[in-house]
Each structure stands twice: as structure tokens, then as C-alpha cells.
Amino acid sequence: MAFAYQLDLFEINDPVTVLQKDFRLLDKKCQNVQRGLFARFSTLEEIVEMLRDLCYQQKIEIDNLKSKLEPKAEMIEFPK
């Protein structure tokens, strides 16, 4: 991967120095990518937790509705 940058006339521009600059730029870009990935992951984690909570609440509501709709058997005694 090559990077474009302006060479400074007052610095040493030998191949080792140019490679060091390349490595510094590459390291900076990698750190930016890592920060972006961790930020996206934390957002995704919050969304997944919210969905899990919603699913749990819906399960409770469904169970409540099922218990209200279940027929209840009652014993009826007929007079003799």
C-alpha cells in the first residue's frame, strides 16, 4: 500500500525514513478503523439487547393472553 505525502526539503528522505512515514500513516489508519468498528459494535450490542427485551416482553404478553383464553373447567352438580 502506498501513501502520498509531501516530502520536506529539510528532512532526510532516504528509503528508511520514507518507510517509517508509511508505517506511521498505516498505523494511524488501522487505529481509525478499529475505533470505528468498536463504535459500531457497541451500537449493535445495544440494539440486540433492546430487541431481546422486546421479545421477552412479548412472550410475557402472549402467555398472559393464553391464560385468559384457556377454557376453565368447572364442576356442575345437578340436583337429584
Secondary structure, DSSP 4 states (H G I P E B T S, - for coil): -----PPPTTS---HHHHHHHHHHHHHHHHHHHHHHHHHHHHHHHHHHHHHHHHHHHHHHHHHHHHHHHS----------
